[in-house]
Amino acid sequence: MLFLYTVLLVGCAILLIAGVVEQRRHFVNLEHIPTRVLVNGIRGKSSITRLCAGALRGGDLVTVAKTTGTAARFIHPDATEEPVYRKFGIANVVEQIGIVRRAAAYKPDALVMECMAVMPALQEINQSKLIRSTIGVLCNVREDHLAEMGPTLDDVARSLCRSMPEDGICVTAEKDRFHILQKEADARNCKLVYADPETVTDEELRGFSWFTFKENVAIALTVAELLGVDRETALQGMYDAPPDPGVLSVERCLTPEGKRLRFANVFAANDPESTLMNINQLLDLGAIHRPLNVVINCRPDRVERNGQMGEIIPGLDPERVFVIGHPAKSAIDAIPAEFRSRAVDLGGDKRDPEEFMAELLDRLGPDTSLVAIGNIHGQGEVLLEHLAELPPDESADDPAAAPPVGRADAAPAVVGHVETMQLYVPRTDPYQRYPEAYEARYAQAQPYVPQLPAQTSYETSYTTSHDTWTEPRAHHGDRPAPAVPQAPGDDGPAAEQPRSRGLFEPRVPPQPSADDSRQWHSPGEPR
């Protein structure tokens, strides 16, 4: 018996010594990276991580990044990337140790990491033991992971604050609960900096060939300013950065019956506020149009989220609501009674995919839009795979049809919709969760940049302010010390040469509306 206790004691001692040695090595690797940025929040973390990394690369800083969202990626200093290998496909915060070790080998100026912890205790460990960030990012507070961080949004805000760096700086675009974040920041002696999305102009946003929000860009610009990268250089770096595989996209395709379909994959925005914001932005920009159809994918382990997707249907006012996955009842019952007659149950997750896809396409109109919301896994992946096999619609745009009779509150038709072909060609990747057909459809596609028509009106002229590069700075010693951003001035970027329009720019720009309720707003402002 004494022998067994001795073996146990020796084993525990060996494990303790090994743990101490590993932690010391990890802290040494962290010390080799002078600036560490940890991106946390509910929605948009992967996009913000890529934007921050692109902005810092544009400023001639050696930058390594790692995302954790739709498809986890390790991004090298030259912007090339590779999937993060996970044994048995299981994500674990301990993988951050290996990421830091790889990043330190580059002797980088900065490391940008997306927070992959959900549990409050793990978020604190991720900050204090694994990343020890010098600059924290808390992008927003939304209704998600309430079981782990809730039950209220105030609780979610406090939980996310556990990733704030002590004696450091935290950047946020959260407006509604800024006072809570400020109180938590004060307790950690952390300077909280508000990134105002209104400082990002529409012209700057049009420089992206993929869809993003002003809040995300404002955060990345603030982080770049803290590290001494000027605005124009940071913007150019963000324009050149490849988007996340889960970035919001719109595809034009033809059904077997010859119907024209615009499909928007909004699965990545799986909380109600982000979902409504994404779809309203697409409608405002003309990337999708009415008549609008919605498909909700349900999962048995996300019953609460299924109901949240059903509750926002009145805000979308679709022609039909298709419900796939299981349990469909959890979404249908949450749809208000006056809209429930538009719901179509396609038979749950046991129904043959060919059958439910045939019924879905048969119920669509001759020229319509379809948006997918909820959860991507399960029947959502089947939906993407079948839609990816449809031939692309390369025909010229026709004026949109008038809204159905009796729908007085439907949005007006948009004339001259945007060309929505993706400019970023994704690479086939065995680790990526998207179906192979979804990738193969674009494997041979050539990037296409449509030319801007001869006009200059869209609230302001089509100009760019990111074609001028500043002289690259030397690393480390010659780099100016970080400075906290001051209040933005009124001087906008200087107009230079016209450029070809971006992915989501309307071919015929809409005229400014007297009602600004559907313009770009901060999440904290009512729409």
C-alpha positions in Angstrom: 0.0 0.0 0.0 2.8 2.4 0.8 4.3 1.6 -2.6 1.1 2.7 -4.4 0.9 6.0 -2.4 4.6 6.6 -3.3 3.9 6.0 -7.0 0.9 8.4 -6.8 2.9 11.1 -5.0 5.8 10.8 -7.5 3.4 11.0 -10.4 1.7 14.1 -9.1 5.1 15.7 -8.5 6.2 15.0 -12.0 2.9 16.5 -13.4 3.3 19.5 -11.2 6.9 20.1 -12.4 6.0 19.6 -16.0 3.1 22.1 -15.7 5.3 24.7 -14.1 7.9 24.3 -16.9 5.3 24.5 -19.6 3.8 27.6 -18.1 7.2 29.3 -17.8 8.0 28.5 -21.5 4.6 29.8 -22.5 5.2 33.1 -20.6 8.6 33.5 -22.3 6.9 33.0 -25.7 4.4 35.7 -24.8 7.2 38.1 -23.8 8.6 37.8 -27.3 5.4 39.3 -28.7 5.3 42.9 -27.6 1.6 43.6 -28.6 -1.1 41.0 -28.0 -4.7 41.7 -29.0 -7.5 39.5 -27.7 -10.8 39.9 -29.5 -13.9 38.9 -27.5 -17.7 39.6 -27.8 -20.7 37.8 -29.1 -20.9 38.5 -32.8 -18.2 39.4 -35.4 -15.1 38.3 -33.6 -13.6 36.5 -36.6 -14.1 39.4 -38.9 -12.7 41.9 -36.4 -9.6 39.6 -35.9 -9.0 39.6 -39.6 -9.6 43.4 -39.9 -7.2 44.2 -37.1 -4.5 41.9 -38.5 -4.9 43.4 -42.0 -4.7 47.0 -40.6 -1.5 46.2 -38.7 0.0 44.4 -41.7 -0.8 47.5 -43.8 1.2 49.5 -41.2 4.3 47.4 -41.9 4.0 45.5 -38.6 4.8 41.8 -38.5 1.4 40.4 -37.5 0.2 36.9 -36.8 -3.5 36.1 -36.2 -5.7 33.2 -35.3 -9.5 32.9 -35.8 -11.9 30.4 -34.2 -15.3 31.0 -35.9 -16.8 29.2 -38.9 -13.4 27.7 -39.7 -10.5 28.1 -37.3 -7.5 29.6 -39.2 -3.8 30.4 -38.4 -2.9 33.5 -40.4 0.8 34.0 -41.2 2.4 37.5 -41.5 2.1 37.4 -45.3 -1.7 36.9 -45.0 -1.6 33.3 -46.1 -3.5 31.0 -43.8 -4.0 27.4 -42.9 -6.6 25.5 -40.9 -6.0 24.8 -37.2 -5.7 21.1 -36.7 -7.8 19.7 -33.9 -7.6 16.2 -32.7 -11.0 14.5 -33.1 -12.3 17.8 -34.3 -12.8 19.0 -30.7 -11.9 22.7 -29.8 -10.1 23.3 -26.6 -8.6 26.5 -25.2 -5.4 24.7 -24.5 -4.7 24.9 -28.3 -3.8 28.6 -27.7 -0.5 27.5 -26.2 0.6 26.0 -29.4 -0.6 29.0 -31.4 1.4 31.3 -29.2 4.5 29.1 -29.7 4.1 29.2 -33.5 3.5 32.9 -33.5 6.6 33.6 -31.3 8.8 31.9 -33.9 8.1 34.8 -36.3 9.3 37.3 -33.7 6.2 39.4 -34.6 5.3 42.9 -33.6 1.7 41.9 -32.8 -0.5 38.8 -32.3 -4.3 39.1 -32.8 -6.3 36.3 -31.3 -10.0 35.5 -31.3 -11.3 34.5 -27.9 -12.6 30.9 -28.1 -13.8 30.6 -24.5 -17.5 30.8 -23.6 -17.6 29.9 -19.9 -16.8 33.0 -17.7 -14.1 31.1 -15.8 -12.4 30.0 -19.1 -12.5 33.5 -20.4 -10.6 34.7 -17.4 -8.1 31.9 -17.7 -7.7 32.6 -21.5 -6.7 36.2 -20.6 -4.7 35.8 -17.5 -2.8 32.6 -18.3 -2.9 31.9 -22.1 -2.9 35.3 -23.9 -2.2 38.0 -21.4 -3.3 40.6 -23.9 -2.1 44.2 -23.9 -5.1 45.4 -25.9 -8.5 43.9 -25.5 -11.4 44.1 -27.9 -15.0 43.7 -26.7 -17.0 44.1 -29.9 -20.6 43.8 -28.7 -23.1 42.3 -26.2 -25.9 40.3 -27.8 -28.3 37.6 -26.8 -26.3 34.4 -27.1 -24.8 31.7 -24.8 -27.3 32.9 -22.1 -27.1 29.5 -20.4 -23.4 30.0 -19.8 -23.1 33.8 -19.4 -26.6 34.9 -18.7 -29.4 35.0 -17.9 -29.6 38.7 -18.7 -27.6 40.9 -21.1 -26.0 42.7 -18.2 -24.7 39.4 -17.0 -23.3 38.6 -20.4 -21.6 42.0 -20.5 -19.9 41.4 -17.1 -18.9 37.9 -18.2 -17.2 39.2 -21.4 -15.3 41.8 -19.3 -13.3 38.9 -17.8 -11.1 39.1 -20.9 -10.2 42.7 -20.3 -6.4 43.2 -19.7 -5.5 44.5 -16.3 -3.5 47.8 -16.5 -4.1 47.7 -20.3 -6.5 49.1 -22.9 -9.9 47.7 -24.1 -11.6 48.8 -27.3 -15.4 48.4 -27.7 -18.2 49.5 -30.0 -20.9 48.5 -27.5 -23.1 51.5 -26.7 -26.1 50.3 -24.7 -24.0 48.7 -21.9 -21.0 50.9 -22.0 -21.6 52.0 -18.4 -21.3 48.4 -17.3 -18.1 47.9 -19.3 -16.7 51.1 -17.9 -17.3 50.0 -14.3 -15.6 46.6 -15.0 -12.7 48.3 -16.7 -12.2 50.7 -13.8 -12.0 47.6 -11.4 -9.1 46.3 -13.6 -7.4 49.6 -14.1 -8.1 49.2 -17.8 -8.6 52.2 -20.1 -11.9 51.7 -22.0 -11.9 53.3 -25.5 -15.1 53.7 -27.5 -14.8 53.0 -31.2 -17.6 55.2 -32.8 -19.0 53.5 -35.9 -20.2 56.9 -37.2 -16.6 57.9 -37.8 -16.5 55.3 -40.6 -17.8 56.8 -43.8 -19.9 55.1 -46.5 -17.0 55.7 -49.0 -14.6 53.9 -46.7 -17.0 51.0 -46.3 -17.4 50.6 -50.1 -13.7 49.8 -50.4 -14.4 46.3 -49.2 -15.1 43.5 -51.7 -17.0 41.7 -49.0 -19.7 42.6 -46.5 -18.8 44.1 -43.1 -20.2 46.6 -40.6 -19.1 50.0 -39.5 -18.7 48.8 -36.0 -16.1 46.2 -37.0 -14.1 48.7 -39.1 -14.2 51.3 -36.4 -12.7 48.8 -33.9 -9.9 47.8 -36.2 -9.1 51.4 -37.0 -9.0 52.3 -33.3 -6.6 49.3 -32.6 -4.4 50.4 -35.5 -4.3 54.0 -34.2 -3.3 52.7 -30.7 -0.3 51.1 -32.4 0.7 54.1 -34.5 -0.8 53.1 -37.8 -2.5 56.0 -39.7 -6.0 55.7 -40.9 -5.4 55.5 -44.7 -2.7 52.8 -44.3 -4.8 50.8 -41.9 -7.8 50.9 -44.3 -5.7 49.8 -47.3 -4.4 46.8 -45.2 -8.0 45.9 -44.3 -9.1 46.1 -47.9 -6.3 43.7 -48.9 -7.1 41.2 -46.0 -8.9 38.0 -47.1 -12.4 37.6 -45.5 -13.5 34.9 -43.1 -15.0 31.8 -44.7 -18.2 32.5 -42.9 -18.5 36.1 -44.2 -21.9 37.2 -45.3 -22.4 36.5 -49.0 -25.1 36.6 -51.6 -25.3 34.2 -54.5 -27.3 34.4 -57.7 -28.5 31.1 -59.2 -31.1 29.5 -61.3 -33.4 26.7 -60.2 -34.1 23.6 -62.4 -37.4 25.3 -63.4 -35.5 28.4 -64.6 -36.5 30.6 -61.6 -34.0 33.3 -60.6 -32.9 33.2 -57.0 -30.7 35.3 -54.8 -29.6 33.4 -51.7 -28.0 35.0 -48.6 -26.2 32.8 -46.1 -26.9 34.5 -42.8 -26.3 31.5 -40.6 -23.2 33.1 -39.1 -25.3 35.8 -37.5 -27.3 33.4 -35.3 -28.6 35.9 -32.7 -31.8 37.9 -33.4 -30.3 41.4 -33.4 -27.4 40.5 -35.7 -29.7 38.5 -38.0 -32.1 41.5 -38.4 -29.2 43.9 -38.9 -27.6 41.7 -41.6 -30.8 41.2 -43.6 -31.8 44.9 -43.4 -28.4 45.9 -44.6 -28.7 43.6 -47.6 -32.1 44.9 -48.4 -30.9 48.5 -48.1 -28.0 47.9 -50.4 -30.1 46.0 -53.0 -28.1 42.8 -52.7 -31.4 41.0 -52.1 -34.9 42.2 -52.8 -38.5 41.4 -52.2 -40.4 39.1 -52.5 -38.3 37.8 -49.6 -38.4 34.2 -48.3 -36.8 32.9 -45.1 -35.6 29.5 -44.2 -35.0 28.7 -40.5 -32.8 25.7 -39.6 -33.6 24.2 -36.2 -31.4 22.1 -33.9 -32.5 20.1 -30.9 -29.7 21.5 -28.7 -30.6 25.1 -29.6 -34.3 25.2 -28.9 -34.2 28.7 -27.4 -32.4 30.0 -30.5 -34.9 28.4 -32.8 -37.6 30.3 -31.0 -35.7 33.6 -31.3 -35.5 33.1 -35.0 -39.3 32.7 -35.2 -39.9 35.8 -33.1 -38.1 38.1 -35.5 -40.2 37.1 -38.5 -42.5 40.2 -38.2 -39.4 42.4 -38.5 -38.5 40.7 -41.8 -42.1 40.4 -43.3 -41.3 37.5 -45.6 -43.6 36.0 -48.2 -42.9 32.5 -46.8 -41.0 31.0 -43.9 -39.6 27.5 -44.5 -38.6 25.6 -41.4 -36.1 22.7 -41.7 -34.3 20.7 -39.1 -35.7 19.5 -35.7 -37.8 20.4 -33.8 -39.5 22.6 -36.3 -42.3 23.3 -33.8 -39.9 25.3 -31.6 -39.6 27.9 -34.4 -43.1 27.8 -35.8 -44.8 28.2 -32.4 -42.6 31.3 -31.7 -43.8 33.0 -34.9 -46.6 35.5 -34.0 -50.1 34.3 -34.9 -50.7 36.8 -37.7 -47.6 35.5 -39.6 -47.8 31.8 -38.7 -49.9 31.0 -41.9 -46.8 31.8 -43.9 -44.8 29.1 -42.2 -44.0 25.9 -44.2 -42.8 22.8 -42.3 -40.5 20.9 -44.7 -40.6 17.7 -42.6 -37.8 17.8 -40.1 -34.4 16.3 -40.2 -35.6 12.8 -41.1 -37.0 13.8 -44.5 -34.9 13.0 -47.6 -32.9 16.1 -48.6 -33.9 15.8 -52.3 -37.6 15.9 -51.3 -37.5 18.9 -49.1 -35.3 20.9 -51.5 -37.6 20.1 -54.4 -40.6 21.4 -52.4 -38.7 24.5 -51.2 -37.7 25.5 -54.7 -41.1 24.7 -56.1 -42.8 27.2 -53.7 -40.5 30.0 -54.7 -41.6 32.7 -57.1 -40.0 33.4 -60.6 -37.6 36.1 -59.2 -37.2 36.0 -55.5 -34.7 36.1 -52.6 -34.0 33.5 -49.9 -32.2 34.1 -46.7 -31.0 31.3 -44.4 -31.0 32.0 -40.6 -30.6 30.0 -37.4 -27.9 27.3 -37.2 -25.8 26.1 -40.0 -25.2 22.5 -38.7 -27.4 19.7 -39.7 -30.0 20.5 -42.4 -28.4 23.9 -42.9 -25.3 22.2 -44.4 -27.5 20.1 -46.6 -29.3 23.3 -47.8 -26.0 25.0 -48.7 -24.7 21.9 -50.5 -27.8 21.6 -52.7 -28.0 25.4 -53.5 -24.3 25.3 -54.4 -25.0 22.8 -57.1 -27.5 25.1 -58.8 -26.1 26.9 -61.9 -25.2 30.6 -61.4 -27.5 33.3 -62.8 -25.4 35.4 -65.2 -28.3 37.2 -66.8 -28.7 41.0 -66.6 -30.8 42.4 -63.9 -34.4 43.3 -64.6 -36.4 45.8 -62.6 -37.8 44.1 -59.5 -41.4 43.1 -59.5 -43.9 45.1 -57.4 -44.6 43.8 -53.9 -47.6 41.4 -53.5 -51.0 43.0 -53.4 -52.3 43.5 -49.9 -48.8 44.0 -48.3 -48.9 47.7 -47.7 -46.0 47.6 -45.3 -43.7 45.8 -47.7 -40.5 47.5 -48.6 -40.4 49.2 -52.0 -38.8 47.4 -54.9 -35.2 48.2 -55.6 -34.2 48.8 -59.3 -30.9 47.7 -60.6 -29.5 45.3 -58.0 -25.9 44.7 -57.2 -23.8 42.1 -58.9 -23.1 39.7 -56.1 -20.4 37.4 -57.5 -17.7 36.8 -54.8 -14.4 38.5 -55.4 -12.6 36.3 -52.9 -12.0 32.8 -54.3 -12.1 30.3 -51.3 -9.6 27.4 -51.3 -10.8 23.9 -51.0 -9.9 22.8 -47.5 -10.4 19.3 -46.0 -10.7 20.9 -42.5 -13.4 23.4 -43.5 -16.9 22.5 -42.6 -18.5 23.7 -45.8 -19.6 21.0 -48.2 -17.2 20.3 -51.0 -19.7 21.4 -53.6 -19.9 24.8 -52.0 -16.1 25.2 -52.5 -15.9 23.5 -55.9 -18.4 25.8 -57.4 -15.8 28.6 -57.3 -12.6 26.6 -57.7 -12.1 27.7 -61.3 -13.9 31.1 -61.0 -11.9 34.2 -61.9 -12.3 37.3 -59.8 -14.6 39.7 -61.5 -14.7 43.4 -60.6 -17.6 45.3 -62.3 -16.9 48.8 -63.6 -18.5 51.8 -62.0 -21.1 53.5 -64.1 -20.6 57.1 -65.1 -22.2 58.8 -62.1 -21.1 60.2 -58.8 -24.2 60.4 -56.6 -24.8 58.2 -53.5 -25.1 60.7 -50.8 -21.5 61.6 -51.7 -19.3 60.8 -54.7 -17.6 57.4 -55.4 -14.1 58.2 -54.3 -11.4 56.5 -52.4 -9.0 57.6 -49.7 -6.9 54.5 -49.5 -4.7 54.5 -52.6 -1.8 56.5 -51.0 0.7 54.6 -48.9 2.8 56.1 -46.2 6.5 55.4 -45.8 6.9 52.1 -43.9 8.3 52.5 -40.5 11.1 50.6 -38.8 10.1 48.0 -36.3 10.2 48.1 -32.5 12.5 51.0 -31.6 11.4 53.5 -34.3 7.7 52.8 -33.9 5.9 55.6 -32.0 4.5 54.8 -28.6 0.8 53.9 -28.5 -1.6 56.8 -28.1 -5.2 56.8 -27.1 -7.4 58.0 -29.9 -8.8 61.5 -29.4 -12.3 62.6 -30.4 -12.7 62.3 -34.2 -12.7 65.5 -36.2 -15.0 66.6 -38.8 -12.5 66.5 -41.7 -13.3 63.6 -43.9 -10.9 61.8 -46.3 -9.8 63.6 -49.3 -11.3 62.6 -52.6 -9.0 61.2 -55.3 -9.6 58.9 -58.2 -12.9 57.1 -58.8 -12.8 53.3 -58.3 -14.8 50.3 -59.4 -17.6 49.5 -57.1 -17.4 46.9 -54.4 -19.3 43.7 -53.9 -22.5 45.1 -52.3 -22.7 48.5 -54.1 -25.9 49.0 -56.1 -25.4 49.4 -59.9 -28.0 52.3 -59.6 -27.3 53.9 -56.2 -30.5 54.7 -54.3 -31.3 58.3 -53.5 -31.0 59.5 -49.9 -34.3 59.0 -48.0 -35.9 61.5 -45.8 -36.5 58.7 -43.3 -33.2 57.7 -41.9 -34.6 54.8 -39.8 -33.1 52.3 -42.3 -29.7 53.9 -42.5 -26.5 52.6 -40.9 -26.8 52.9 -37.1 -24.9 51.8 -34.1 -26.4 48.7 -32.5 -27.4 50.8 -29.6 -29.6 53.1 -31.6 -33.2 52.0 -32.5 -33.8 51.2 -36.1 
